């Protein structure tokens, strides 16, 4: 009887011994999967932070370059320049603050949200830079229009001199009137483009995208006005040369403003 009991206990003990290792392996497998998942998440986190830092750095570089460009604009008022440079500096500061937060993020979901905000919340390339481009282009057109106005004044003097000497300058005067009209319209369109985009804010995008496109069309019209004005200037200069029977017109009339 004792031998039988010993045999039964041996079988039970053997079963336990066989079962225990089977259960002991399960936590080991789960831990391995968790370790692999943690490793993948760490890699994902590192990659996101690296890409975010790169994108923020690219935007900060672009914005920093804008400050010098804004200060170099000739037709903007000092108040307008101050407004623009302040907005640029604020955008730079906000991006740098975001970079600090992203670098410190430990939660992957929060990190992903912060990374998306680089594009969704700041709109540097979508609106901020294009807006400054419109203002800069408008500033250049206004400067060129001023040079064209100076040229028009000189042409008027030469036309008046030709008329005083008995020449028929009616065609030249018509061309000059058209030139002056085109210059005036170029100034109006450019100033309207600047005024249109000055109030735009990145956080209102894409709702204000149409306003940006409208401003660009105004600039296209202004550029074409100057092209037509310069054509008129060349026509007048050639006409004056013809009236003077091949004599050279004053060199100050020859150069025309470049667009």
Secondary structure, 3 states (H helix, E strand, C coil): CHHHHHHHHHHHHHHHHHHHHHHHHHHHHHHHHHHHHHHHHHHHHHHHHHHHHHHHHHHHHHHHHHHHHHHHCCCCCHHHHHHHHHHHHHHHHHHHHHHHHHHHCCCHHHHHHHHHHHHHCCCHHHHHHHHHHHHHHHHHHHHHHHHHHHHHHHHHHHHHHHHHCCCCCHHHHHHHHHHHHHHHHHHHHHHHHHHHHHCCCHHHCCCCHHHHHHHHHHHHHHHHHHHHHHHHHHHHHHHHHHHCCCCCCCHHHHCCCCC
